[in-house]
């Protein structure tokens, strides 16, 4: 076991360090986070008005009026996720370069909009001019938004670095100077947008979004949001945590956009009253795989049951109790510790595998509904998170039931560690003061 830990440490730490330092990965992660408050409001409200029993306690007219009132919060949050992404990622990337972040975000947004057609063909064949299709701003365009944000900012940065700018006297106010400084770089980026639009309009794809979606995003989503890949991502998350790295950030940088796209499609279907298309969404991953409570709650129960045998672990349990109830498990991770603890490696790897598999099977057989795609705060306690994420009581019940076998597993491995440490003379009650 120690040899395995050392081998993984040598293999993973260099990769993790490179990911943490990668400017584009950090920009994507931070950019998506900028949209979190708005997506959270829209998805929660949409989920609440879609609770099944509402139709039985209010008239159809009243329910319809409430849905019409709430609908814009979802339309202009989850349904324009790509627009949030291009602005947020470009802002974060420009800021990391020390550029004017607002101008970086604005020029990327303009380039992104330039690639969207300004007409819509109805089912009857009628062409409506001067409108943009809403799906051009949603999950379908998420990869396009990421690519445009990065490339537009890089063109902008190149122009600034080569001093393709207009320099005004120092007496000119800074706001005016910034606008003139951005004039040529923004023009170069917009010309790039014009080339993209013209180039793809000459193909059967029509737009860059259609090209990226069909050639890259669709296959990647099928692969990256498959159950095996999602379970692997959960195990990888805990593997990073085992070495003291923030697993959710590391894994979310790669898989997050794929899960978020599925969430957006589920939210859109929920709003229309249609069947939810995806099992694996960012909500499912949070509720059944990467939530901190899947480690903290079972481990806290195991520590409580073991409190009479290990006073030091009892103290760690007291310290980690309140944070652990709200998915914050750093006190346990570094206090027990779990980090670089070979006895805890196996339960850390098995936890997301067990909870994720059971969550998937329960969804598959209809025991719980599909997760709605709602954007949950990371501090929502287990049980309540399952109810909100699936829009059903059974989602919460399943989460609570899953705690039982996980607590038993953690108790078993605590016992193994305790016996080993006592046999080696590494622990005795006399050491407690």
C-alpha positions in Angstrom: 0.0 0.0 0.0 2.8 2.4 0.9 4.5 1.6 -2.4 1.3 2.4 -4.3 0.9 5.7 -2.5 4.4 6.7 -3.3 4.0 5.7 -7.0 0.7 7.7 -7.3 2.3 10.6 -5.6 5.2 10.7 -8.1 2.7 10.4 -11.0 -0.1 12.7 -10.0 1.5 15.6 -8.2 3.4 16.9 -11.2 0.2 16.7 -13.3 -1.8 18.5 -10.6 0.8 21.2 -10.2 0.7 21.8 -14.0 -3.1 21.9 -14.0 -3.1 24.4 -11.1 -0.7 26.7 -12.9 -2.3 26.4 -16.3 -3.7 29.8 -17.2 -6.5 28.5 -19.4 -7.8 25.9 -17.0 -7.9 28.5 -14.2 -9.7 31.0 -16.4 -12.3 28.4 -17.4 -12.8 27.4 -13.7 -13.1 31.0 -12.5 -15.1 32.1 -15.5 -17.8 29.5 -14.9 -17.9 30.4 -11.2 -18.8 34.0 -12.1 -22.1 32.8 -13.4 -22.9 30.6 -10.4 -25.2 33.1 -8.5 -27.4 33.7 -11.5 -27.7 30.1 -12.6 -28.4 29.1 -9.0 -31.3 31.5 -8.7 -32.8 30.5 -12.0 -32.5 26.8 -11.5 -33.8 26.8 -7.9 -36.9 28.8 -8.9 -37.5 26.6 -11.9 -37.2 23.5 -9.8 -39.5 24.8 -7.1 -42.4 25.7 -9.5 -42.0 22.2 -11.0 -42.7 20.3 -7.8 -45.3 17.7 -8.8 -47.8 18.3 -6.0 -48.3 22.0 -6.8 -50.8 21.0 -9.5 -53.0 19.5 -6.8 -53.0 22.5 -4.4 -53.6 25.4 -6.8 -55.6 26.0 -10.0 -54.1 25.5 -13.4 -54.4 29.2 -14.2 -52.6 30.2 -11.0 -49.8 27.7 -11.6 -49.5 28.9 -15.2 -49.3 32.5 -14.1 -46.6 31.7 -11.5 -44.5 29.8 -14.1 -44.8 32.6 -16.6 -43.6 35.0 -13.9 -40.6 32.9 -12.9 -39.7 31.7 -16.4 -37.4 34.7 -17.3 -35.2 33.8 -14.4 -34.3 30.5 -16.1 -34.3 31.9 -19.6 -31.8 34.6 -18.7 -29.6 32.4 -16.5 -29.4 28.7 -17.4 -30.5 29.2 -21.0 -27.7 31.7 -21.8 -24.9 29.7 -20.1 -22.6 30.0 -23.1 -22.9 33.8 -22.9 -21.9 33.7 -19.3 -19.0 31.4 -20.1 -17.5 33.6 -22.8 -17.7 36.7 -20.7 -16.5 35.1 -17.5 -13.6 33.1 -19.0 -12.4 36.0 -21.1 -12.6 38.3 -18.1 -10.6 35.9 -15.9 -8.0 35.2 -18.7 -7.5 38.9 -19.5 -7.2 39.7 -15.8 -4.5 37.0 -15.4 -2.5 38.7 -18.1 -2.8 42.1 -16.4 -4.9 43.4 -19.3 -8.1 45.5 -19.0 -10.4 42.7 -18.0 -13.6 44.5 -19.0 -12.4 45.1 -22.5 -11.2 41.5 -22.8 -14.6 40.3 -21.8 -16.4 42.7 -24.1 -14.4 42.0 -27.2 -14.8 38.2 -26.6 -18.6 38.6 -26.2 -18.7 40.6 -29.5 -16.7 37.9 -31.4 -19.0 35.2 -29.9 -22.1 37.1 -31.0 -20.7 37.6 -34.5 -20.8 33.9 -35.0 -24.5 33.6 -34.4 -27.0 33.8 -37.3 -29.4 36.7 -37.2 -32.4 34.8 -38.7 -34.5 31.9 -37.7 -36.4 29.5 -40.0 -39.7 28.4 -38.6 -41.2 24.9 -39.0 -43.3 26.1 -41.9 -40.2 27.3 -43.8 -40.7 31.0 -43.1 -37.4 33.0 -42.5 -37.7 35.5 -39.7 -35.0 38.2 -39.9 -33.2 40.2 -37.2 -33.6 37.5 -34.4 -31.1 35.2 -32.8 -32.0 31.6 -31.8 -31.9 31.1 -28.0 -30.1 27.7 -28.4 -27.1 29.7 -29.7 -26.6 30.9 -26.1 -27.2 27.7 -24.2 -25.5 24.3 -23.6 -25.0 23.6 -27.3 -22.6 26.6 -27.6 -20.6 26.0 -24.4 -17.4 24.7 -26.1 -17.7 27.5 -28.7 -17.8 30.0 -25.9 -14.7 28.6 -24.3 -12.7 28.6 -27.5 -13.8 32.1 -28.5 -13.1 33.5 -25.1 -9.5 32.2 -25.1 -8.7 33.0 -28.8 -10.2 36.5 -28.8 -8.3 37.4 -25.6 -5.1 36.0 -27.1 -5.5 38.1 -30.2 -6.3 41.2 -28.0 -3.2 40.5 -25.9 -1.0 40.0 -29.0 -2.0 43.4 -30.3 -1.3 45.0 -27.0 2.1 43.3 -26.6 3.1 44.4 -30.1 1.9 48.0 -29.3 -0.7 48.0 -32.0 -2.5 50.7 -30.0 -3.3 54.4 -30.1 -1.3 56.3 -27.5 -2.9 59.5 -26.1 -1.2 62.2 -24.0 -0.9 61.5 -20.3 -3.3 64.3 -19.5 -6.2 62.4 -21.1 -8.4 60.6 -18.5 -7.7 56.9 -18.0 -11.1 55.8 -19.1 -10.7 57.5 -22.5 -7.1 56.3 -22.8 -8.3 52.7 -22.2 -10.9 52.9 -24.9 -8.4 54.2 -27.5 -5.9 51.6 -26.4 -8.5 48.9 -27.0 -9.5 50.3 -30.4 -7.0 48.4 -32.7 -6.7 45.2 -30.6 -10.6 45.0 -30.5 -10.7 45.6 -34.2 -8.2 42.8 -34.9 -10.3 40.4 -32.7 -13.5 41.4 -34.4 -11.9 40.8 -37.8 -11.1 37.3 -36.5 -14.8 36.9 -35.7 -15.8 38.1 -39.2 -13.5 35.5 -40.8 -15.0 32.7 -38.6 -18.5 33.7 -39.5 -17.8 33.9 -43.2 -15.7 30.7 -43.2 -18.3 28.5 -41.5 -21.3 30.0 -43.4 -19.7 28.6 -46.5 -19.8 25.1 -45.1 -22.8 22.7 -44.5 -22.3 23.4 -40.8 -23.4 27.0 -41.2 -21.9 28.2 -37.9 -18.8 27.5 -35.8 -21.1 26.3 -33.0 -22.6 23.6 -35.2 -19.2 22.5 -36.3 -17.8 22.3 -32.7 -20.9 20.7 -31.4 -21.1 17.9 -34.0 -17.4 17.3 -34.3 -16.2 17.7 -30.7 -18.7 18.6 -28.0 -21.2 15.8 -28.8 -18.7 13.0 -28.8 -16.9 14.4 -25.7 -20.2 14.7 -23.8 -21.1 11.1 -24.7 -17.8 10.0 -23.4 -17.2 12.4 -20.5 -20.7 12.1 -19.1 -20.9 8.3 -19.3 -21.3 6.5 -16.0 -17.8 4.9 -16.1 -16.2 8.2 -16.8 -18.2 10.0 -14.1 -17.4 7.4 -11.5 -13.7 7.6 -12.5 -13.9 11.4 -12.1 -15.3 10.9 -8.6 -12.4 8.6 -7.7 -9.9 11.0 -9.2 -11.4 13.8 -7.2 -10.8 11.9 -4.0 -7.4 10.8 -5.2 -6.3 14.4 -5.5 -7.7 15.1 -2.0 -5.6 12.1 -0.8 -2.5 14.1 -1.7 -3.9 17.3 -0.2 -5.1 18.9 -3.4 -8.6 20.3 -3.9 -10.1 17.5 -5.9 -13.4 19.2 -6.9 -11.5 22.1 -8.5 -9.0 19.8 -10.3 -11.7 17.4 -11.7 -14.3 20.2 -12.3 -11.9 22.1 -14.6 -12.0 19.2 -17.0 -15.4 17.6 -16.6 -17.4 20.6 -15.3 -18.4 22.0 -18.7 -19.7 18.6 -19.8 -21.8 18.1 -16.7 -23.0 21.7 -16.8 -24.2 21.4 -20.4 -26.3 18.3 -19.4 -27.7 20.3 -16.4 -28.7 23.1 -18.7 -30.6 20.7 -21.0 -32.3 19.1 -18.1 -33.4 22.5 -16.6 -34.7 23.5 -20.1 -36.7 20.3 -20.3 -38.0 20.7 -16.8 -39.2 24.2 -17.6 -41.1 22.8 -20.7 -42.6 19.9 -18.8 -40.7 17.4 -20.8 -38.9 14.2 -19.8 -35.4 15.0 -18.5 -32.8 13.7 -21.0 -29.7 13.1 -18.9 -28.9 11.0 -15.8 -25.4 12.5 -15.3 -25.5 16.2 -14.7 -23.5 18.5 -12.5 -26.4 18.1 -10.0 -26.1 14.3 -10.1 -22.3 14.5 -9.6 -22.7 16.8 -6.6 -25.6 14.9 -5.0 -24.1 11.4 -5.4 -20.4 11.6 -6.1 -18.3 14.7 -5.2 -20.3 16.2 -2.3 -18.1 16.5 0.8 -20.8 14.9 2.9 -20.2 11.5 1.3 -16.9 11.4 3.3 -17.7 13.7 6.2 -21.0 12.3 7.4 -20.1 8.6 7.3 -16.7 9.3 8.8 -18.2 11.4 11.6 -20.6 8.6 12.4 -17.8 6.1 12.4 -15.7 8.4 14.7 -18.6 8.8 17.0 -19.0 5.1 17.3 -15.3 4.7 17.9 -15.1 7.6 20.4 -14.7 5.3 23.5 -11.6 3.6 22.0 -9.7 6.6 20.6 -10.0 9.9 22.4 -7.9 11.6 19.8 -10.3 10.7 17.1 -13.2 11.7 19.3 -11.7 15.2 19.5 -11.2 15.3 15.7 -14.9 14.3 15.3 -16.0 17.2 17.5 -13.9 19.7 15.6 -15.2 18.4 12.2 -18.8 18.0 13.2 -20.3 21.4 12.3 -18.3 21.9 9.1 -18.8 18.3 8.1 -22.6 18.6 8.2 -22.3 21.3 5.6 -20.0 19.4 3.2 -16.8 21.1 4.5 -14.5 18.2 5.3 -11.0 19.9 5.5 -10.9 19.5 9.3 -11.3 15.7 8.9 -9.0 15.6 5.8 -6.1 17.2 7.6 -7.0 16.6 11.2 -7.5 12.8 11.3 -5.7 12.9 8.8 -7.0 11.3 5.6 -4.3 13.0 3.5 -1.4 10.6 2.7 -2.9 8.1 5.2 -2.5 4.6 3.5 -5.2 3.1 5.8 -7.8 5.6 4.4 -6.8 5.3 0.7 -9.2 2.4 0.0 -12.3 3.9 1.6 -11.6 7.2 -0.1 -11.6 5.4 -3.5 -14.6 3.3 -2.8 -16.8 6.1 -1.4 -17.6 7.8 -4.8 -17.8 4.4 -6.5 -20.5 3.2 -4.1 -22.6 6.3 -3.8 -22.3 7.1 -7.5 -23.2 3.6 -8.6 -26.2 3.4 -6.3 -27.4 6.9 -7.3 -27.2 5.9 -11.0 -29.0 2.5 -10.5 -31.7 4.1 -8.4 -32.3 6.6 -11.2 -32.2 3.9 -13.8 -34.9 1.8 -12.1 -37.1 4.8 -11.3 -36.6 4.8 -7.6 -35.6 8.4 -7.8 -36.3 10.9 -10.6 -33.5 12.3 -12.8 -31.7 15.2 -11.2 -33.2 18.4 -12.5 -29.9 20.2 -13.2 -30.5 22.6 -10.4 -27.3 24.5 -9.3 -27.0 23.6 -5.6 -24.8 25.6 -3.2 -22.0 23.4 -1.9 -23.1 23.8 1.7 -26.6 22.2 1.3 -26.7 19.3 3.8 -27.0 15.7 2.6 -30.6 14.6 2.5 -31.9 18.1 1.7 -29.5 18.2 -1.3 -31.0 15.0 -2.7 -34.5 16.3 -2.3 -33.7 19.6 -4.0 -31.6 17.9 -6.7 -34.2 15.4 -7.8 -37.3 17.4 -6.8 -38.5 14.5 -4.8 -38.4 13.2 -1.2 -37.0 9.9 -2.4 -33.8 11.6 -3.5 -33.1 12.7 0.1 -34.2 9.4 1.5 -31.7 7.6 -0.8 -28.9 9.8 0.3 -29.5 9.2 4.0 -29.8 5.4 3.4 -26.5 5.4 1.6 -24.8 6.8 4.6 -25.3 3.5 6.5 -23.1 1.2 4.4 -20.5 4.0 4.0 -20.3 4.6 7.7 -19.8 0.8 8.3 -17.0 0.8 5.7 -15.3 3.8 7.3 -15.6 2.2 10.8 -14.0 -1.0 9.5 -10.9 0.9 8.2 -10.7 3.0 11.3 -10.5 -0.2 13.3 -7.8 -1.6 11.0 -5.7 1.6 11.4 -6.3 1.6 15.2 -5.2 -2.1 15.6 -2.1 -1.5 13.4 -1.1 1.6 15.3 -1.5 -0.1 18.7 0.5 -3.1 17.6 3.3 -0.9 16.4 3.3 1.2 19.6 2.3 4.3 17.7 -0.7 4.9 19.9 -1.7 4.4 23.5 -4.2 6.1 25.7 -1.4 7.4 27.9 -0.4 9.7 25.1 -3.6 11.7 25.6 -3.3 14.6 28.0 
